């Protein structure tokens, strides 16, 4: 690449740091490590300085131990969503192993469940760009809404990272996210639960009795999500939180007919 690697990396770190990147060292290593030559690196750094997601620039992201391709325009899987993948993997039974991944995006969760848990995964997303990207990741995916025409009571686990940001909160998201990432993958309506409620209803239809829904939610949504789960006859809800005590997700089991 011309100049010694360490000098190029140091210079890139400084440029990213000056632009306000939160982790300039890690980002510089990603950019330098993937760029084929100096001109590509310079173009990539300029794109990053304009706020374009790093995953779009290098074309991939590391997610829950798996390499996932991410195309420009497709929602970038977040580190916190890896907990959905890990918890779902732990719930995949030894027999059956069938999973439906709703709002799959790039297919990151489906990739993890396929490669780590050995599950047979089918996925759905309404965004044609996301569908193309998920297929590049080897995911069996259909384009459609969360009430996709999958067989009733055919799945052991359903996963979902549906849009759950309340519309009013969209304006306080980082400027780069507002400017670049797809609004449809983030905006969940007035209370953030428009699509989440529909994924819960869809999961109730798709799951076998005793099957599990694993979904990402956040903010102050525990009450609304809990009500939706109860209305759809889910039980045994297990909520999880991040290190700051903020809600991050829920697992809940479809009733078996023997639950009290």
C-alpha positions, 0 to 999 in steps of 0.5 A: 500500500506504499507507506508502511502499514503501521503509519497508514493505520496510525494516520487513519486512526487520527483522521477517524478520531478527529471526526468523532468516531467512537472506536477509531482504532478498531475502525481503522484496522477494519478499513486498512485490513480490507482495502486492496490498495491506497486509493481504495483506502482513501475512498473508504475513509472519505465515505466513513468520514461522511458517516456511511456505516463501516459494514457497508464500506468493507461489505461485511460485519462480524456478528456473534462469531460469524462473518456476515455480508452487509450490502449498502442500504441494508440495516447493519446488525447491531452487537446487542442483537447477538444476544437474540441469536445466542439465546435462540441457539440455546433454545433450538431443540435436538430434534426438529431444529426448525427456525423462522427468522422474521425481519431478517435484514442481512440474515445475520441471526439466521446465519448464526442459527444455521452455522452454530446451532445446526438449525434449518432456518427460513427467513422473511423480510419486506425489503428487497435489498435485504432479501438479496443480501440475506440470499448472498449469505446463503439464507433461505429467505422470501420477500414479504411481511411478517405474516409470511405464508409459512406453515402453521405450527411448523417451527421450534423457534421464531426470532425477530429484530423488528423495528421498535424505535418510537417515531418520536425517538427517531430524531434523537438517533445518531445523525449518521443513522438518521442520514444513512440507514433504512428508516423502515428497519428502525421506525416502529410507529407511535409506541415502537410496537406496530411491527413487534405486535404483529411479529408476536401474533405471527409467531403464535401461529408459526410455533409448535406448542411449547416453541419459543419466540426470541425478540429484541425490544427496548426502552419502556416497552416491557408493559406493551410487549408483555400485554401483546405476549399474554394476548397471544397466549405466550407464557414464561416470559424471560426479559433481559437487560444490558449492563446499564439496566436497559431492556434489550429483549424477551424470550417467551414460550407458546402455550402447550395446552397444559400451562396454567 
